[in-house]
Amino acid sequence: MARLHGVDAGAAKARATELLERFGLGERTGEKVEKLSLGNQQRAQIIASVLGDPLALILDEPFSGLDPAAVDQMSELLREHTARGVPVLFSSHQLDLVDRLCDSIVVLHQGKVVARGTSRELRQAGPCAIAWCSAETPVGSGGDRRRGHRPGRQHRDLPAR
């Protein structure tokens, strides 16, 4: 992957070896990704995404399938990139990680921004009502039902900023 981004072969191999060793995959070099566990596949994909020294990282559920130690390792890797000025955008349903790692948060519902700000700002927005809505009835349409009245998707009823 690094070679695709113009990194010379020696540097690419050294960086790949370093990251594979760092994340416990050094002895698995040469195995097909499909043969790895879900967590190891996730590690390999994250490693591949950073090999070319990207200008930005956009990751979909990067912590999915990882054990707690691997989550900490990946969190540190993402922090290293942000410390170098590389913006990191990722989706996650693991709100504890979002709270720990993110400077800014955007909450989406059915593809629309329903809230944004820092973790602190979102908490300070006031008490958050939990609304239950069906996929056919978007929050705010007047068809919302309060908790317990209609099963469906859980949604934080926060003002968009």
C-alpha positions as CSV (number, residue, x, y, z in Angstrom):
1,M,0.0,0.0,0.0
2,A,2.8,2.4,0.8
3,R,4.3,1.8,-2.6
4,L,1.1,3.0,-4.2
5,H,1.6,6.3,-2.4
6,G,5.1,6.8,-3.7
7,V,7.0,5.4,-0.7
8,D,10.2,3.7,-1.8
9,A,10.3,-0.1,-1.4
10,G,12.8,-0.2,1.5
11,A,11.0,2.4,3.5
12,A,7.7,0.8,2.8
13,K,8.9,-2.6,4.0
14,A,10.5,-1.2,7.1
15,R,7.3,0.7,8.0
16,A,5.1,-2.3,7.4
17,T,7.3,-4.5,9.4
18,E,7.4,-2.0,12.3
19,L,3.6,-1.7,12.4
20,L,3.0,-5.4,12.0
21,E,5.3,-6.1,14.9
22,R,3.8,-3.3,17.0
23,F,0.3,-4.7,16.6
24,G,1.2,-8.3,17.1
25,L,1.0,-9.4,13.5
26,G,4.7,-9.8,12.8
27,E,4.6,-13.6,12.8
28,R,1.5,-13.6,10.6
29,T,3.3,-11.9,7.6
30,G,2.5,-13.8,4.5
31,E,-0.8,-15.1,5.6
32,K,-3.9,-14.2,3.6
33,V,-6.0,-11.6,5.3
34,E,-9.1,-13.9,5.0
35,K,-7.4,-16.4,7.2
36,L,-7.0,-13.9,10.1
37,S,-9.5,-13.4,12.9
38,L,-11.8,-10.4,12.6
39,G,-9.7,-8.4,15.1
40,N,-6.5,-9.2,13.2
41,Q,-8.1,-8.3,9.9
42,Q,-9.1,-5.0,11.4
43,R,-5.6,-4.4,12.6
44,A,-4.2,-5.2,9.1
45,Q,-6.7,-2.8,7.5
46,I,-5.8,0.0,9.8
47,I,-2.1,-0.6,9.3
48,A,-2.6,-0.6,5.5
49,S,-4.5,2.7,5.8
50,V,-1.5,4.5,7.5
51,L,1.4,3.0,5.5
52,G,1.4,5.8,2.9
53,D,1.5,8.6,5.4
54,P,-2.0,9.9,4.5
55,L,-3.0,13.6,4.5
56,A,-6.2,12.6,6.2
57,L,-7.7,9.4,7.6
58,I,-11.4,8.4,7.1
59,L,-12.2,5.2,8.9
60,D,-15.5,3.3,9.2
61,E,-15.9,1.6,12.6
62,P,-12.1,1.2,13.1
63,F,-12.5,-0.4,16.5
64,S,-15.1,-3.0,15.6
65,G,-13.9,-6.5,16.4
66,L,-10.9,-5.4,18.5
67,D,-10.1,-6.5,22.0
68,P,-9.5,-3.8,24.6
69,A,-5.7,-4.0,24.3
70,A,-6.0,-3.5,20.5
71,V,-8.4,-0.6,21.0
72,D,-5.8,1.1,23.1
73,Q,-3.1,0.4,20.5
74,M,-5.3,1.8,17.7
75,S,-6.3,4.8,19.7
76,E,-2.6,5.6,20.3
77,L,-1.9,5.2,16.6
78,L,-4.7,7.7,15.7
79,R,-3.5,10.1,18.4
80,E,0.0,10.0,16.8
81,H,-1.5,11.0,13.5
82,T,-3.5,13.8,14.9
83,A,-0.5,15.1,16.8
84,R,1.3,15.3,13.4
85,G,-1.7,17.4,12.1
86,V,-3.4,14.6,10.2
87,P,-7.2,14.9,10.6
88,V,-8.9,11.7,11.5
89,L,-12.6,11.2,10.8
90,F,-14.2,8.0,11.9
91,S,-17.6,6.5,12.5
92,S,-18.4,4.6,15.6
93,H,-21.2,3.4,17.8
94,Q,-18.8,3.0,20.7
95,L,-19.6,6.3,22.4
96,D,-17.0,5.9,25.2
97,L,-14.3,5.9,22.5
98,V,-15.8,8.8,20.7
99,D,-15.8,10.7,24.0
100,R,-12.2,9.8,24.7
101,L,-10.7,10.4,21.3
102,C,-12.7,13.2,19.5
103,D,-12.2,16.9,19.7
104,S,-15.5,17.4,17.7
105,I,-18.5,15.1,17.3
106,V,-21.2,15.0,14.7
107,V,-24.3,13.0,15.4
108,L,-26.1,11.7,12.3
109,H,-29.6,10.3,12.0
110,Q,-30.8,8.9,8.6
111,G,-27.9,10.8,6.9
112,K,-28.7,14.2,8.4
113,V,-26.7,16.1,11.1
114,V,-28.8,16.3,14.2
115,A,-26.1,17.6,16.6
116,R,-22.5,18.7,16.5
117,G,-20.0,20.1,18.9
118,T,-17.6,18.9,21.5
119,S,-18.5,16.2,24.0
120,R,-18.9,18.9,26.6
121,E,-21.0,21.1,24.5
122,L,-23.3,18.2,23.6
123,R,-23.7,17.3,27.3
124,Q,-24.3,21.0,28.2
125,A,-27.1,21.3,25.7
126,G,-29.4,20.3,28.5
127,P,-31.2,17.2,29.4
128,C,-31.4,14.9,26.4
129,A,-34.7,13.2,25.9
130,I,-34.6,9.8,24.3
131,A,-37.1,9.6,21.5
132,W,-38.2,6.4,19.8
133,C,-39.1,6.7,16.2
134,S,-39.7,4.3,13.3
135,A,-37.6,4.4,10.2
136,E,-40.6,6.0,8.4
137,T,-41.1,8.7,10.9
138,P,-38.1,11.1,11.3
139,V,-37.5,12.8,14.6
140,G,-39.0,16.2,14.7
141,S,-41.8,15.4,12.2
142,G,-44.5,15.5,14.8
143,G,-44.9,11.8,14.7
144,D,-42.3,11.1,17.4
145,R,-43.3,9.0,20.3
146,R,-41.6,9.3,23.7
147,R,-39.8,6.3,25.2
148,G,-41.9,3.3,25.6
149,H,-44.7,4.3,23.2
150,R,-43.3,3.0,19.9
151,P,-40.5,0.7,19.3
152,G,-37.9,1.7,16.8
153,R,-34.6,3.4,16.6
154,Q,-33.1,5.2,19.6
155,H,-32.2,8.8,18.9
156,R,-30.8,11.6,21.1
157,D,-33.1,14.6,20.7
158,L,-30.4,17.3,20.5
159,P,-30.5,20.6,18.7
160,A,-28.4,20.8,15.5
161,R,-25.7,23.5,15.7
